[in-house]
Amino acid sequence: MSRKEMMNYEDSLKYYRDLHNSLDTAKEEGIEIGEKRKAIETAKTMLLDGLSIDKVVQYSGLSLEEVQYIKL
């Protein structure tokens, strides 16, 4: 393999790895967003069912500030 071919090959591998890492990152971010949305929906339901803010924080994994904001 010539030097130019080797450089092209290495560039192509780098591009592939960068693309793969970008997709992995996007997938992880999507999962995190989905989990956060589910926690918010669960917290809303818990609040509507009359659970205390402390219990909602404990069971939902959301912060006190987030639950107080949802309650508004």
N, C-alpha and C positions, 0 to 999 in steps of 0.2 A: 504494500500500500504506500502510495506516495505521501509526502508531507502534507500536500494540499488535501488529499483525500482523508488523511488522518485528522486534520483540523476540521474538515467538514463533518466528519463522523463525530468528533468530540463536541462540536457545536450542536449537532443534532441530538446527542445524548443530553447535553445541558438543557436544551429547549424542552425535551421530553420530561426531564426531572423537574424543571421549573413548572411546567404545565401540571404535572402530577401533583406536586406540592400545593399549587394554587387550588386545584380541585379538592384535595384533602382538607385544606383550610376552609374553603367555602362550605364543604359538607359539614365540618365541625361547627362552623358558625350557624348554619341552618338548624342543626340539631339543638344548639344552645338557645336559639330564638324560639324554636318550638317548645322546648322545655319551659322557658320563661313564660310563654303564652299560656301553657297548660297550668302552671303555678298560679298565674293571675286569675284564670277562669275558676280554678279550684278555690282560691281565696275569696273571690266574689260570691261563690255559692256558699261557702262557710259563713261569710258575713251575713248573707241573706237568711241563713238558717239560725242566726242569732249567736254564733260562737263569738267569744271575746277576741279582741284584737291580739292579745297575748297568745291565745291558742292558735289563731290563724297564722301568726308569725312562726310559732313552734312547728306546726304541721306543714306549712306551705314552703318553707325555706326562703320566703321573702323577708326583706328587712322591715323593721317597724315603720320606717318612713314610707316604704312602698305600700304597705297595708293601709296605713293612715290615708295615703293619697287615693287608694282604691275606694276606701269607705266614703270619701267625699262624693 
